[in-house]
Amino acid sequence: MKSAQKSTVFKPPPQPKQKNVVLAYLLWFFFGVLGVHNFYLKRYRLAVAELIAGVLVFPSFYLTGFILVPLLIFDLFTIPAAARRIGPVYDHADPEYNHFNSQGYS
């Protein structure tokens, strides 16, 4: 009589997904004055500063130019690092990933 052995296969957790750098640059290009790309990259303080400068003071570009242009140039070079730095973003809709089964719960 064969003994029934339950074979357990260990599946490593999925790799975290990074934010899409191309999407961040597109948001920067089209909506950079409003800081939309920073909201996407979860840099909320910088996003709010750009949003306030872009919306409240936008009619007078001479005032906002001193604020927004340096911020936008700063963003141009820091978007890739910010996209890599974002914490793990797991796709919980992925059927391969089940938190309870990965820890031995059924």
Helices and strands as residue ranges (DSSP letters): H 21-31, G 32-34, H 36-40, H 44-56, H 61-85, H 99-102
